[in-house]
Amino acid sequence: MNQSFRVRKSSLAGSVCLPPSKSHTIRAILLAAFTQGTSHLHHLLDSPDAVCAVRTACQFGAKVESTPTGLKIEGVAGQPHPSNDVIDSGNSGQVLRFASALAALGNSYTVFTGDESIRSNRPIQPLLDGLRGLQAWAVSTRQNGYAPFIVKGPLKSGVTYLDGADSQPVSGLLMAAAFIE
């Protein structure tokens, strides 16, 4: 069953108290990194995946500062800076999928990889297909549907389709869609 969703630009202000969850922490860090202005995040889960999300946010040009209660993040307003290095997601499928969708907002090539599990057991092809449907350039370097892969935008508004068996590619595209003109 195909479902369609329309994502429209809006603005958001307020405060949200996050439970200490790895998924919520990663989403909050990466979304804050791409918003306009400064975000203050509290009650984050301290984990290797969260550290990876912070490192990735910095690679896109966000300014991240530790505070006594969490993080202060100055975002890039939906315009990632070209990364000076390959983005290594370690063992985090969420960082890999969310960051690669967000990287497609920019107009530069971004290379993604991860550990052995990411490179051999965590398919990225559904997300690459979804990104290409929105006019990004996205290819697996070994042409096997796994990392390493390269993404280049900019994403354009439109209609795309992807296999939704795994929610992470869908979440990544929805996060990036919030920043498309």
QUITA-V421047 format. One record per residue. N is the residue number from 1. RES is the residue in three letters. PSI is psi in degrees with one decimal (* if undefined). Layout:
# QUITA-V421047
n->N res->RES psi->PSI
n->N res->RES psi->PSI
This chain:
# QUITA-V421047
n->1 res->MET psi->118.5
n->2 res->ASN psi->132.8
n->3 res->GLN psi->144.8
n->4 res->SER psi->143.1
n->5 res->PHE psi->139.6
n->6 res->ARG psi->125.5
n->7 res->VAL psi->125.5
n->8 res->ARG psi->146.9
n->9 res->LYS psi->136.8
n->10 res->SER psi->-177.5
n->11 res->SER psi->155.8
n->12 res->LEU psi->136.8
n->13 res->ALA psi->149.0
n->14 res->GLY psi->-161.3
n->15 res->SER psi->136.9
n->16 res->VAL psi->131.4
n->17 res->CYS psi->113.5
n->18 res->LEU psi->135.8
n->19 res->PRO psi->154.8
n->20 res->PRO psi->84.4
n->21 res->SER psi->137.1
n->22 res->LYS psi->-46.3
n->23 res->SER psi->-45.9
n->24 res->HIS psi->-37.7
n->25 res->THR psi->-47.6
n->26 res->ILE psi->-46.1
n->27 res->ARG psi->-45.7
n->28 res->ALA psi->-44.3
n->29 res->ILE psi->-48.4
n->30 res->LEU psi->-38.1
n->31 res->LEU psi->-42.2
n->32 res->ALA psi->-36.2
n->33 res->ALA psi->-25.0
n->34 res->PHE psi->-9.6
n->35 res->THR psi->169.3
n->36 res->GLN psi->133.0
n->37 res->GLY psi->-163.0
n->38 res->THR psi->134.6
n->39 res->SER psi->144.1
n->40 res->HIS psi->116.7
n->41 res->LEU psi->133.6
n->42 res->HIS psi->161.9
n->43 res->HIS psi->40.5
n->44 res->LEU psi->150.9
n->45 res->LEU psi->126.4
n->46 res->ASP psi->112.3
n->47 res->SER psi->162.6
n->48 res->PRO psi->-35.6
n->49 res->ASP psi->-36.8
n->50 res->ALA psi->-40.4
n->51 res->VAL psi->-41.5
n->52 res->CYS psi->-40.9
n->53 res->ALA psi->-41.2
n->54 res->VAL psi->-46.1
n->55 res->ARG psi->-42.0
n->56 res->THR psi->-43.5
n->57 res->ALA psi->-43.9
n->58 res->CYS psi->-38.1
n->59 res->GLN psi->-27.4
n->60 res->PHE psi->-1.1
n->61 res->GLY psi->-2.7
n->62 res->ALA psi->147.9
n->63 res->LYS psi->118.6
n->64 res->VAL psi->129.6
n->65 res->GLU psi->133.3
n->66 res->SER psi->141.0
n->67 res->THR psi->168.7
n->68 res->PRO psi->-24.6
n->69 res->THR psi->3.1
n->70 res->GLY psi->-125.7
n->71 res->LEU psi->147.3
n->72 res->LYS psi->122.8
n->73 res->ILE psi->123.8
n->74 res->GLU psi->116.5
n->75 res->GLY psi->172.2
n->76 res->VAL psi->11.6
n->77 res->ALA psi->42.8
n->78 res->GLY psi->6.7
n->79 res->GLN psi->86.5
n->80 res->PRO psi->141.6
n->81 res->HIS psi->150.7
n->82 res->PRO psi->133.2
n->83 res->SER psi->141.0
n->84 res->ASN psi->-5.6
n->85 res->ASP psi->170.5
n->86 res->VAL psi->140.6
n->87 res->ILE psi->115.3
n->88 res->ASP psi->111.8
n->89 res->SER psi->4.8
n->90 res->GLY psi->-120.2
n->91 res->ASN psi->16.8
n->92 res->SER psi->103.3
n->93 res->GLY psi->-33.6
n->94 res->GLN psi->-48.3
n->95 res->VAL psi->-44.8
n->96 res->LEU psi->-52.3
n->97 res->ARG psi->-42.8
n->98 res->PHE psi->-46.3
n->99 res->ALA psi->-35.9
n->100 res->SER psi->-36.6
n->101 res->ALA psi->-43.2
n->102 res->LEU psi->-34.6
n->103 res->ALA psi->-30.3
n->104 res->ALA psi->-5.1
n->105 res->LEU psi->-24.3
n->106 res->GLY psi->173.0
n->107 res->ASN psi->28.1
n->108 res->SER psi->161.1
n->109 res->TYR psi->135.3
n->110 res->THR psi->128.3
n->111 res->VAL psi->132.6
n->112 res->PHE psi->143.8
n->113 res->THR psi->-173.6
n->114 res->GLY psi->-168.7
n->115 res->ASP psi->-177.2
n->116 res->GLU psi->-40.0
n->117 res->SER psi->-44.2
n->118 res->ILE psi->-42.2
n->119 res->ARG psi->-13.7
n->120 res->SER psi->-19.6
n->121 res->ASN psi->-5.0
n->122 res->ARG psi->91.1
n->123 res->PRO psi->140.9
n->124 res->ILE psi->-7.8
n->125 res->GLN psi->-41.9
n->126 res->PRO psi->-39.6
n->127 res->LEU psi->-41.4
n->128 res->LEU psi->-41.9
n->129 res->ASP psi->-44.1
n->130 res->GLY psi->-41.0
n->131 res->LEU psi->-41.9
n->132 res->ARG psi->-32.6
n->133 res->GLY psi->-19.4
n->134 res->LEU psi->25.5
n->135 res->GLN psi->16.8
n->136 res->ALA psi->160.4
n->137 res->TRP psi->122.7
n->138 res->ALA psi->116.9
n->139 res->VAL psi->144.0
n->140 res->SER psi->126.3
n->141 res->THR psi->-28.3
n->142 res->ARG psi->5.0
n->143 res->GLN psi->37.6
n->144 res->ASN psi->4.6
n->145 res->GLY psi->12.4
n->146 res->TYR psi->166.8
n->147 res->ALA psi->153.7
n->148 res->PRO psi->154.5
n->149 res->PHE psi->165.8
n->150 res->ILE psi->137.9
n->151 res->VAL psi->140.0
n->152 res->LYS psi->131.5
n->153 res->GLY psi->-156.4
n->154 res->PRO psi->147.5
n->155 res->LEU psi->146.1
n->156 res->LYS psi->149.8
n->157 res->SER psi->154.2
n->158 res->GLY psi->-154.4
n->159 res->VAL psi->135.8
n->160 res->THR psi->162.1
n->161 res->TYR psi->143.4
n->162 res->LEU psi->156.3
n->163 res->ASP psi->120.9
n->164 res->GLY psi->18.4
n->165 res->ALA psi->-31.7
n->166 res->ASP psi->125.9
n->167 res->SER psi->-19.2
n->168 res->GLN psi->-44.0
n->169 res->PRO psi->-38.2
n->170 res->VAL psi->-46.6
n->171 res->SER psi->-42.0
n->172 res->GLY psi->-45.5
n->173 res->LEU psi->-39.7
n->174 res->LEU psi->-39.1
n->175 res->MET psi->-46.4
n->176 res->ALA psi->-35.9
n->177 res->ALA psi->-27.5
n->178 res->ALA psi->-17.7
n->179 res->PHE psi->-0.1
n->180 res->ILE psi->139.3
n->181 res->GLU psi->*
